[in-house]
């Protein structure tokens, strides 16, 4: 057995922290996810700085914030020559350190079959990308099923993407991902330690639990947080005019009226069913580790890319800095810990990247914004005073109590989340909070300007003037492009 731990990073898609019993949810039990917490650290103040699928995942794999990656929405992706820029993904760095790296499930790469350093991928992509011919597509086709069957179910449209899955449980996507992950662990016979990323496509919409898991009563679900209409309106960007309306997605629900409270409560019940399914699959992965004698030499990190409104503030989806979208679960099971610990340190999803590297004995490159999570004695640990969040439509600066958000349409939110956890009282225009607003606004400006400067490193010619360079003065001199990060900042 290697003296370095195996590492498994489990990332469900769009999972709210308050739908896990280890985060005190009273309406659901998640015993297998709780088992991670029983021998690990539960982070109660964890946030996704980029609460949209692709920005969150690109920042995770590079350790850089979304301004520096240039990926601020789902329509953007990491530049294909990132290695020439001196950037390496965490799987690439672990490969160099002697790990075997594998990804199972949803990664949301463009193109979808790209590995970005993973030596192997078993692919089951986003449930709403029904035409991707990934491994799951072929698994279903062999049994006579399709990835797009849910869109033909009337209740999918009636209930705004909430339905009981038309697929049997053993053919649902999260079961496929869990089973493939567990089987790989059981069959792995390599001498190298391994690092595995498990991307569950659920509980992202469609909210489609198998019949065995569609057992939650909507009346037992928590009520959605009320909407403050004028605050929600501040989030809307000023759109550029378009020559024609955008094409509707193939999966867009066809409904005659907007969602109601009953719609959201049903969504929540089916969402809970999906969470319960994922908990089962986490248990299957734990069984595989125990069966192969690896459980006591494996660190397991569990988190998500962002949350889901499920009707909070009258909204669906994510892509803002309301807590429902950006406050996330983050659990680290470490075999060196004998009990459960709860940390209220301010941490981010991006810190998973530096933690994985530090666990593997790798140094964290200087271009990364990620820092190791506290509590494990890892090199580079330090207290985080604030979180910078950035998306195409908004920026956030959060210090653990005060959250300032500035949106692309010019509106601002300022919430004291300790006094106002459901974010009902926007203090951005309150004279009594003016000093706080000004302080956070200045700190946000500093962080944005730093990231903007570092985001253009590949275009920089020098940090000193070429005016005294004979080489620059000769005919035919060409600049280095892209300029590797290390040539400017070192490593």
Secondary structure by P-SEA (a helix, b strand, c coil): cccbbbbbbbbbccccccccccccccccccaaaaaaaaabbbbccccccccccaaaaaaaaacccccccccccccccccccccccccccaaaaaaaabbbbbbcccccccccccccccccccccccccccccccaaaaaaaaaccccccccccaaaaaacccccccccccccaaaaaaaaaaaaaaaccccbbbbbbbbbcccccccccccccccccccccccccccaaaaaaaacccccccccccccccccccccccccaaaaaaaaaaaaaaaaaaaaaaaaaaaaaaaacccccbbbbbbcccccccccccccccccccccccbbbbbbbcccccbbbbbcccccccaaaaaaaaaacccccccccccccccccccbbbbbcbbbbbcccbbbbbcccbbbbbccccbbbbbcccccccccccccccccaaaaaaaaaaaaaaaaaaaaaaaaccccccccccccccccccccccccccccccccccc
